[in-house]
Structure formats: C-alpha cells, structure tokens
Amino acid sequence: MLFFTIRRIISSVLVLLASSFLVFALCAASFDPLAKFRLRQPPPTPQSLQALAHKMGLDQPFLKRYWDWLSGVVHGDFGNTIANTPVSSQIWERAGVTSRMIIAAMILAIVLAVIIGVIGAVRQYKASDYVFTFIAYVLIALPTFWFAVLLKEFLAVKINQAVGHQVLFTLGEETPFIRSIPGTTTWDVWVDRLQHLVLPTISLGLLTYAAWSRFQRASMLDVLGSDYMRLARAKGLTYRRTVFKHGLRNALIPLTTVVALGIGTLFGSAVITETVFNWNGMGQYLLQDGIGNNDINVVLAWLILSAAVIVIFNLIADILYAVLDPRIRLA
C-alpha cells in the first residue's frame, strides 16, 4: 500500500507540472496584459509601453517567464494583479468561500447518489425506481442557472413566507456588515453563512447527484448479477448483508472514478451558481477580476488552483481504489 501510494503521488506531481506548463502557455498566448493601457486616452508612447512590458517581465523569453511564475507558485506567490495587489491573499480568501459550497454540494450529491442508486438497483423496475429515474433525468436536463433561479424565486420565497421571516437567503455568502453589528459572535456569523449556503448547495448538489446516481445504479446492477454475490447467497447470508457488505463496496469503485473526474465539472457549475447567488468566490474572481480585466495572473492562479484540486481528488480516488479493492494495489 505504501509503494502504491508513493507511485501515485509521484505521477500526480508530474501531471500537475505538465498542467502548469499548458495553463501558462495557453494564457500567455491568449491574454495581453498591456491591452488596458493601450486603450487609454491619450494613448501611451511606445517607450512607456516598453517600460511597462519590462516591469511585468513580458520582454523575457517564454521559458524564463514560466520558470519565474512557477517558482513563485511553489512558494505561494501568484504574482500581482493589474492594480498591483497580491493575487495570493485574494484567491485564498475566494477559495475559502467557494470550497464551502463545493464541499457541501459534494457531500449532498454523494450521499444521495449512493442511497438512491442502491435503492434503484435493488428495486429495479419497481415504482420507486421509475420515480427516481424520472427525477434524475429531469435534473440532468435542467441548466444550472435556470435551476438556481427557480430555487431563488419559488422555494426561498415560499419557505420564507411560510415561516414568517427570512431563513433562506438568495444573495451573497453572508449578510453584509454582520460582523460589525454589536453583540454578534462567531457562532452567529457561521449560522448566517449556513443559511446563505442552503440554496447554492441544493442547486449544485442536486444537479450533480442526478448524473452520479445513474452510475451508482448501473454499477450496483452489475454487482448484483455477479457470481460471487450468488455464491454469498448460496452460503446462507441474508440478502441485506450480501448487498451492503459484499455488493456495495465493489459498486462504489466506479462511482469513485466518476466523482474524481466530476470535480472539474463541479468547478464549472460553481462559477455559474456563484454568479446567480452573487457569491464573492472564485467564480466571480475569475469572471470579473480575471477575464473582465484581462488580468493574466488572476486567470493563471484560478486555473492552476483548479488543476491542483482535480489532481488531488484523482489521487484520493486512486488510494480509495486500493482500499475498496486490495487487488488494485498489486496492479
């Protein structure tokens, strides 16, 4: 197990290095950090543009620029924005906001996918299986922004009216200036954040669960029809014990792959969800501060951080394979 884990860590580091090079190459070819200065009136002189290019290191060879950027990233320095503020402090703050939504949505999606996927497989072609299948296909067909808007305009409004006060919030990750209110404790802040987290989590989690549950159902059906499951039943094990002790463990391996590969899609959906609910997370940071301002360092930081998260989750998935199926350790 130790050597298996070491091999996977080394391969993950190599993949991350290759990703960093591709990310930097694509951004260097697509972004022009001097475009904002060229549009000023009166237009800057060629000498001033050359001085700016030298200050930003744009006159250096490509490999030199990549090495300088990568060296800074390794030490936690993502460079400065166009406004000459450090990207590091901003993106880590935004990453904390986004991670709350993604982690909560992942937990919700995995729990629902496993439970409903197993129920759908065990009760194949029963009424409950048809109902869950219909709901899953409806959720898969719904666009992310449309489902989020439906939750804001109908679910939040109905629940708030029924309760008599606002319990579900539709804008922001926390109430503005809540920390400056006299008597507000850290617990009050986190309760407020949880209330703001409910709708984005439901929006992102349900749309993600819909696809994952189909994989879990198909995997569970394959396992239920296998020879070793029939052998376990022939030995006298109860059906419930056979399904949960022997079947579910092997059926979770394909879902582990789907979850690890779905992190990238989850990040993309989080960008849209943050925009709908007006969260100051990584999505807004990418769209407004990065792409909107043509700021290459912001886009680079967002992409490399997303790539690192995807690689880390795939590493975790590889280790979970070995835990769920010991034969993989010897492969």
C-alpha positions in Angstrom: 0.0 0.0 0.0 2.9 2.4 0.8 4.6 1.9 -2.5 1.3 2.1 -4.4 0.6 5.5 -2.7 4.2 6.8 -3.4 3.8 5.9 -7.1 0.5 7.7 -7.3 1.9 10.8 -5.6 4.9 11.0 -8.0 2.6 10.6 -11.0 0.2 13.2 -9.7 3.1 15.7 -9.2 4.2 15.1 -12.9 0.7 15.6 -14.1 0.4 18.8 -12.2 3.7 20.1 -13.6 2.5 19.3 -17.2 -0.8 21.0 -16.4 1.0 24.1 -15.1 3.0 24.4 -18.4 -0.1 24.0 -20.6 -2.0 26.5 -18.5 0.8 29.1 -18.7 1.3 28.6 -22.4 -2.5 29.0 -23.2 -2.8 32.1 -21.0 0.4 33.7 -22.4 -0.9 33.2 -25.9 -4.5 34.4 -25.1 -4.0 37.4 -22.8 -2.5 40.7 -23.4 -1.7 42.4 -20.1 -1.0 45.7 -21.9 -4.3 45.9 -23.7 -5.9 48.0 -21.0 -3.1 50.6 -21.2 -3.3 50.8 -25.0 -6.9 51.9 -24.8 -6.2 54.9 -22.7 -6.6 58.4 -24.0 -4.2 59.9 -24.9 -2.5 56.7 -26.0 0.7 55.9 -24.2 4.0 56.2 -26.0 5.9 53.2 -27.3 8.6 53.9 -24.7 6.1 53.8 -21.8 4.6 50.5 -23.1 8.0 49.1 -23.4 8.8 50.1 -19.8 5.5 48.5 -18.6 6.4 45.3 -20.5 9.8 45.2 -18.9 8.2 45.8 -15.4 5.8 42.9 -15.9 8.5 40.7 -17.4 6.8 40.4 -20.7 10.0 41.0 -22.6 11.6 37.9 -21.1 11.8 34.6 -23.0 8.8 32.3 -22.6 10.6 29.6 -20.6 12.1 32.3 -18.3 8.7 33.7 -17.6 7.2 30.3 -17.0 10.0 29.4 -14.6 9.7 32.6 -12.7 5.9 32.2 -12.4 6.2 28.5 -11.3 8.9 29.3 -8.7 6.5 31.9 -7.2 3.6 29.5 -7.2 5.6 26.8 -5.4 6.3 29.4 -2.7 2.6 30.6 -2.6 3.2 33.7 -4.7 0.8 34.0 -7.7 2.1 37.5 -8.7 0.2 40.8 -8.6 -3.0 42.0 -10.3 -3.1 44.8 -12.8 -3.9 47.1 -9.8 -0.6 45.9 -8.2 -2.3 44.0 -5.4 -1.1 40.5 -4.5 -3.2 37.7 -6.0 -2.3 35.2 -3.3 -4.3 36.9 -0.5 -7.3 37.4 -2.7 -7.6 34.0 -4.2 -7.2 32.1 -1.0 -10.0 34.2 0.5 -12.2 33.5 -2.5 -11.2 29.8 -2.4 -12.4 29.6 1.1 -15.8 30.9 0.0 -16.1 28.5 -2.9 -14.9 25.5 -1.0 -17.8 25.8 1.4 -20.2 25.5 -1.5 -18.4 22.7 -3.3 -17.7 20.5 -0.3 -21.3 20.8 0.9 -22.6 20.1 -2.6 -20.3 17.1 -2.9 -21.4 15.6 0.4 -25.1 16.0 -0.6 -24.5 14.6 -4.1 -22.5 11.5 -2.9 -25.0 10.6 -0.1 -28.0 10.9 -2.4 -26.3 9.1 -5.3 -25.3 6.1 -3.1 -28.7 5.8 -1.4 -30.9 6.3 -4.4 -28.5 4.4 -6.7 -28.7 1.3 -4.5 -32.4 1.6 -4.0 -32.9 1.9 -7.8 -30.8 -1.2 -8.4 -32.3 -3.4 -5.6 -35.8 -2.4 -6.6 -35.2 -2.4 -10.3 -38.3 -1.7 -12.4 -40.4 -1.0 -9.3 -42.4 2.2 -8.9 -39.6 3.8 -6.8 -37.0 3.0 -9.5 -39.1 4.7 -12.2 -39.7 7.8 -9.9 -36.0 8.2 -9.1 -35.1 7.7 -12.8 -37.6 10.4 -13.9 -36.4 12.9 -11.3 -32.7 12.2 -12.2 -33.3 12.8 -16.0 -35.3 16.0 -15.3 -32.4 17.3 -13.1 -29.8 16.3 -15.7 -31.8 18.2 -18.4 -32.1 21.4 -16.3 -29.4 24.1 -17.0 -27.5 25.1 -13.8 -28.5 28.8 -13.9 -32.2 28.0 -14.6 -32.5 25.6 -11.6 -30.7 28.1 -9.4 -33.1 30.8 -10.4 -36.1 28.5 -9.7 -34.9 27.9 -6.2 -34.4 31.6 -5.6 -37.8 32.7 -7.0 -40.0 29.9 -5.7 -38.5 27.7 -3.0 -36.9 30.6 -1.0 -39.9 32.8 -1.3 -42.4 30.1 -0.3 -40.4 28.9 2.7 -39.7 32.5 4.0 -43.4 33.4 3.7 -44.5 30.2 5.5 -42.0 30.7 8.4 -42.8 34.4 8.6 -39.2 35.6 8.4 -36.1 35.1 6.2 -34.4 31.8 6.8 -33.2 31.2 3.2 -31.0 33.9 1.7 -30.7 34.4 -2.1 -27.8 36.8 -2.3 -24.2 36.7 -1.0 -22.3 34.2 1.1 -23.1 36.1 4.3 -25.2 39.1 5.4 -23.3 42.4 4.7 -21.7 44.1 7.7 -22.9 41.3 10.1 -19.5 41.3 11.8 -19.9 45.0 12.7 -23.3 44.5 14.4 -22.8 44.9 18.2 -23.1 41.6 20.1 -22.5 39.4 17.0 -20.5 36.3 17.9 -18.5 33.9 15.7 -21.3 31.4 16.1 -23.8 34.0 14.7 -21.6 34.5 11.7 -21.4 30.8 10.9 -25.2 30.3 11.4 -25.7 33.2 8.9 -23.3 31.6 6.5 -25.1 28.2 6.7 -28.4 30.0 5.9 -26.8 31.5 2.9 -25.3 28.1 1.9 -28.6 26.2 1.8 -29.8 27.2 -1.7 -26.5 27.1 -3.5 -25.8 23.7 -2.0 -29.2 22.3 -3.1 -28.8 23.8 -6.6 -25.3 22.4 -7.1 -25.7 19.2 -5.2 -29.0 18.0 -6.8 -27.8 18.6 -10.3 -24.6 16.7 -9.6 -26.3 13.8 -7.8 -28.6 13.2 -10.8 -25.8 12.0 -13.0 -23.8 10.3 -10.3 -26.9 8.2 -9.1 -27.2 6.7 -12.6 -23.6 5.5 -12.5 -24.2 4.1 -9.0 -27.3 2.3 -10.1 -25.7 0.7 -13.1 -22.6 -0.3 -11.1 -24.8 -1.9 -8.4 -26.8 -3.8 -11.0 -23.6 -5.3 -12.4 -22.5 -6.3 -8.9 -25.9 -7.9 -8.0 -25.7 -10.1 -11.1 -22.1 -11.3 -10.4 -21.2 -14.9 -9.4 -19.7 -14.1 -6.0 -23.0 -12.4 -5.0 -24.9 -15.6 -5.9 -22.3 -17.6 -4.0 -22.7 -15.5 -0.9 -26.5 -16.0 -1.0 -25.9 -19.8 -1.5 -23.8 -19.9 1.6 -26.7 -18.6 3.6 -26.0 -14.9 4.0 -29.1 -12.7 4.2 -29.9 -10.6 1.2 -29.3 -7.3 3.1 -25.9 -8.5 4.4 -24.9 -9.6 0.9 -25.9 -6.3 -0.7 -24.3 -4.0 1.9 -21.2 -5.9 2.9 -20.1 -7.5 -0.4 -22.0 -5.7 -3.1 -21.9 -2.0 -2.2 -18.1 -2.0 -1.5 -17.4 -3.1 -5.1 -20.1 -1.0 -6.6 -18.5 2.1 -5.1 -15.4 1.8 -7.2 -16.9 3.2 -10.5 -18.6 6.0 -8.5 -15.3 6.9 -7.0 -13.9 7.4 -10.5 -16.9 9.5 -11.6 -16.7 11.7 -8.5 -13.0 12.3 -9.0 -13.4 13.1 -12.7 -16.5 15.2 -12.0 -14.6 17.7 -9.8 -13.8 19.8 -12.9 -17.4 19.9 -13.9 -18.4 20.8 -10.4 -16.0 23.8 -10.5 -17.5 25.0 -13.8 -21.0 24.7 -12.3 -19.9 26.5 -9.2 -18.9 29.5 -11.3 -22.4 29.8 -12.7 -24.0 29.1 -9.3 -21.9 31.8 -7.6 -22.9 34.3 -10.3 -26.7 33.6 -9.8 -26.4 33.8 -6.0 -23.9 36.7 -6.1 -21.2 35.0 -4.1 -17.8 36.6 -3.9 -16.0 33.3 -4.6 -13.6 32.0 -7.2 -16.2 32.2 -9.9 -16.7 35.9 -9.6 -13.0 36.4 -9.2 -12.3 34.6 -12.5 -15.1 36.3 -14.5 -14.8 39.9 -13.2 -11.3 40.4 -11.9 -9.6 37.9 -14.3 -11.2 37.7 -17.7 -13.1 41.0 -17.3 -9.9 43.0 -16.6 -7.7 40.9 -18.9 -5.6 40.0 -15.9 -3.4 37.1 -16.7 -2.1 36.5 -13.2 -5.6 36.1 -11.8 -6.6 33.6 -14.5 -3.4 31.7 -14.1 -3.9 31.4 -10.3 -7.5 30.3 -10.8 -6.6 27.6 -13.4 -3.6 26.2 -11.5 -5.5 26.1 -8.3 -8.4 24.3 -10.0 -6.0 21.9 -11.7 -4.3 21.1 -8.3 -7.7 20.3 -6.7 -8.6 18.0 -9.6 -5.2 16.2 -9.4 -5.6 15.9 -5.6 -9.0 14.4 -5.9 -7.9 11.9 -8.5 -5.0 10.9 -6.2 -7.5 10.4 -3.4 -9.6 8.3 -5.8 -6.6 6.1 -6.6 -6.0 5.5 -3.0 -9.6 4.7 -2.3 -9.5 2.1 -5.2 -6.8 0.2 -3.3 -8.8 0.4 0.0 -12.0 -0.8 -1.7 -10.3 -3.5 -3.8 -7.0 -4.8 -2.5 -6.2 -6.4 -5.9 -5.6 -2.9 -7.3 -2.5 -2.4 -5.1 -0.7 -5.2 -7.0 -1.7 -4.0 -10.4 
